[in-house]
């Protein structure tokens, strides 16, 4: 029995990692990374440190990465709610909340590998544009990417468990929280997930600016947000009727 959790995680991992061997999957990642690099290169000119880091922070880490992390996360759990997968997955000897957590961890591990390619592309563009301090900033940027993926993947899992129309919830959240409350200079902006990443990385775009949130605080807060969303998702998931023909949430 002591090996049961590792066996259950291994099963969830085997159901998830297969995408890493799909040529079409990597083709999409590479093409998207190339487009991202071209867009960054067209926007940022040589030696423009502020413009480069501001673009990475506002366009990549606060917009594009959250969108893709959310959609991929929600899509990953929705794939397991189809009638064929339900018949297979939920006849296995693993509790639903445990399976959801294992599925999330497997998906997040694969996503972290996937997004190393666009991250490397942006660093290459920065080096090509002779951005000073890029090497020293790279670990902090990678941390920002990692915690953003963790938080928005968890949010995607929660919305994917709640409804098949998870994009609607995502749009409402983006409009009211990220674009609205997240830009209000009060304590309310702390409910914005991207606010924490911007607070951590802001000094890169504005050298000399005050550090309002350190790497450790940002990591802990976003991991706590992720754990909270996964907990709610697990509760809903454990009580949801999944057997029988597919139905809309």
VENPE-V599439 format. One record per pair of residues at least 12 apart in sequence whose C-alpha atoms are under 10 Angstrom apart, sorted by the first residue. I is the first residue (numbers start at 1). J is the second residue. Records with the same first field share a line. If there is no record, write none. Layout:
I: J + J
//
This chain:
4: 93 + 94
5: 94 + 98 + 99 + 102
6: 102
7: 94
8: 92 + 93 + 94 + 95 + 98 + 99 + 102 + 103
9: 94 + 98 + 99 + 100 + 101 + 102 + 103 + 105 + 106
10: 102 + 103 + 106
11: 89 + 92 + 94 + 99 + 102 + 103 + 106
12: 89 + 99 + 100 + 101 + 102 + 103 + 104 + 105 + 106 + 107
13: 102 + 103 + 104 + 105 + 106 + 107 + 109 + 110
14: 103 + 106
15: 80 + 89 + 103 + 106 + 107
16: 76 + 103 + 104 + 105 + 106 + 107 + 108 + 109 + 110
17: 106 + 107 + 109 + 110 + 111
18: 110
19: 110
20: 110 + 111 + 113 + 114
25: 114
26: 114 + 117
29: 114 + 115 + 116 + 117 + 118
30: 114 + 115 + 117 + 118 + 121
31: 118
32: 117 + 118
33: 115 + 116 + 117 + 118 + 119 + 120 + 121 + 122
34: 117 + 118 + 121 + 122
35: 118 + 121
36: 59 + 60 + 64 + 118 + 119 + 121 + 122 + 125
37: 118 + 119 + 120 + 121 + 122 + 123 + 124 + 125 + 126
38: 121 + 122 + 125
39: 55 + 122 + 125
40: 52 + 55 + 56 + 59 + 60 + 121 + 122 + 125 + 126
41: 122 + 124 + 125 + 126 + 128 + 129
42: 125
43: 55
44: 125 + 126 + 129 + 131
45: 126 + 128 + 129 + 130 + 131
46: 126 + 127 + 128 + 129 + 130 + 131
47: 126 + 127 + 128 + 129 + 130 + 131 + 132
48: 126 + 129 + 130 + 131 + 132
49: 126 + 129 + 130 + 131 + 132 + 133 + 134 + 204 + 205 + 206 + 207
50: 131 + 203 + 204 + 205 + 206 + 207
51: 131 + 205 + 206
52: 122 + 125 + 126 + 129 + 131 + 134 + 204 + 205
53: 126 + 131 + 134 + 137 + 141 + 201 + 202 + 203 + 204 + 205 + 206
54: 198 + 201 + 202 + 203 + 204 + 205 + 206
55: 205
56: 119 + 122 + 123 + 126 + 141 + 201 + 205
57: 141 + 144 + 145 + 194 + 197 + 198 + 201 + 202 + 204 + 205
58: 194 + 198 + 202
60: 118 + 119 + 122 + 145
61: 141 + 144 + 145 + 148 + 149 + 194 + 197 + 198 + 201
62: 144 + 145 + 148 + 178 + 193 + 194 + 195 + 197 + 198
63: 174 + 178 + 194
65: 115 + 118 + 145 + 148 + 149 + 152
66: 145 + 148 + 149 + 150 + 151 + 152 + 153 + 155 + 156 + 174 + 193 + 194
67: 149 + 152 + 153 + 156 + 167 + 170 + 171 + 174
68: 111 + 149 + 152 + 153 + 156
69: 108 + 111 + 112 + 115 + 148 + 149 + 150 + 151 + 152 + 153 + 154 + 155 + 156
70: 148 + 149 + 150 + 151 + 152 + 153 + 154 + 155 + 156 + 157 + 158 + 159 + 160 + 166 + 167 + 170
71: 152 + 153 + 155 + 156 + 157 + 159 + 160 + 166 + 167 + 170
72: 107 + 108 + 111 + 152 + 153 + 156 + 157 + 160
73: 103 + 104 + 107 + 108 + 111 + 149 + 150 + 152 + 153 + 154 + 155 + 156 + 157 + 158 + 159 + 160
74: 152 + 153 + 154 + 155 + 156 + 157 + 158 + 159 + 160 + 161 + 162 + 163 + 164 + 165 + 166 + 167 + 170
75: 153 + 156 + 157 + 159 + 160 + 161 + 164 + 166
76: 103 + 104 + 107 + 153 + 156 + 157 + 160
77: 100 + 103 + 104 + 107 + 156 + 157 + 158 + 159 + 160 + 161
78: 156 + 157 + 159 + 160 + 161 + 162 + 163 + 164 + 166
79: 160
80: 100 + 103 + 161 + 242
81: 160 + 161 + 164 + 242 + 243 + 246 + 247
82: 242 + 243 + 244 + 245 + 246 + 247
83: 242 + 243 + 244 + 245 + 246 + 247
84: 243 + 244 + 245 + 246
86: 242 + 243 + 244 + 246
87: 242 + 243 + 244
90: 242 + 243
95: 238
96: 234 + 235 + 236 + 237 + 238 + 239 + 240
97: 230 + 231 + 232 + 233 + 234 + 235 + 236 + 237 + 238 + 239
98: 234 + 238
99: 234 + 237 + 238
100: 157 + 161 + 230 + 231 + 233 + 234 + 237 + 238
101: 154 + 157 + 227 + 230 + 231 + 233 + 234
103: 157
104: 150 + 153 + 154 + 156 + 157 + 230
105: 150 + 153 + 154
107: 150 + 153
108: 146 + 149 + 150 + 151 + 153 + 154
109: 146 + 149 + 150
111: 146 + 149 + 150 + 153
112: 142 + 145 + 146 + 147 + 149 + 150
115: 142 + 145 + 146 + 149
116: 142 + 145 + 146
119: 138 + 141 + 142 + 145
120: 138 + 142
123: 135 + 137 + 138 + 141
133: 204
134: 204
137: 201 + 204
140: 200 + 201 + 204 + 215
141: 197 + 200 + 201 + 204
143: 197 + 200 + 201 + 215 + 218 + 219
144: 194 + 196 + 197 + 198 + 200 + 201 + 215 + 218 + 219
145: 197
146: 219
147: 193 + 194 + 196 + 197 + 218 + 219 + 220 + 221 + 222 + 223 + 226
148: 193 + 194 + 196 + 197 + 219 + 222 + 223 + 226
149: 222 + 226
150: 219 + 222 + 223 + 225 + 226 + 227
151: 193 + 194 + 219 + 221 + 222 + 223 + 224 + 225 + 226 + 227 + 228 + 229 + 230
152: 193 + 194 + 222 + 225 + 226 + 229
153: 226 + 229 + 230
154: 223 + 225 + 226 + 227 + 228 + 229 + 230 + 231 + 233
155: 170 + 193 + 225 + 226 + 227 + 228 + 229 + 230 + 233
156: 169 + 170 + 229 + 230 + 233
157: 226 + 229 + 230 + 232 + 233 + 234
158: 226 + 228 + 229 + 230 + 231 + 232 + 233 + 234 + 236 + 237
159: 229 + 233
160: 233 + 237 + 249
161: 232 + 233 + 234 + 235 + 236 + 237 + 240 + 249
162: 232 + 233 + 236 + 237 + 240 + 249
163: 248 + 249
164: 247 + 248 + 249
165: 248 + 249
166: 249
173: 192
174: 192
176: 192
177: 189 + 190 + 191 + 192 + 193 + 194 + 195
178: 191 + 192 + 193 + 194 + 195
179: 192
180: 192
181: 195
182: 194 + 195 + 196
183: 195
190: 221
191: 225
193: 218 + 221 + 222 + 225 + 226
194: 222
195: 213 + 218
196: 212 + 213 + 214 + 215 + 217 + 218 + 219 + 221 + 222
197: 213 + 214 + 215 + 218 + 219 + 222
198: 212 + 213 + 218
199: 211 + 212 + 213 + 214 + 215 + 218
200: 212 + 213 + 214 + 215 + 216 + 217 + 218 + 219
201: 213 + 214 + 215
//
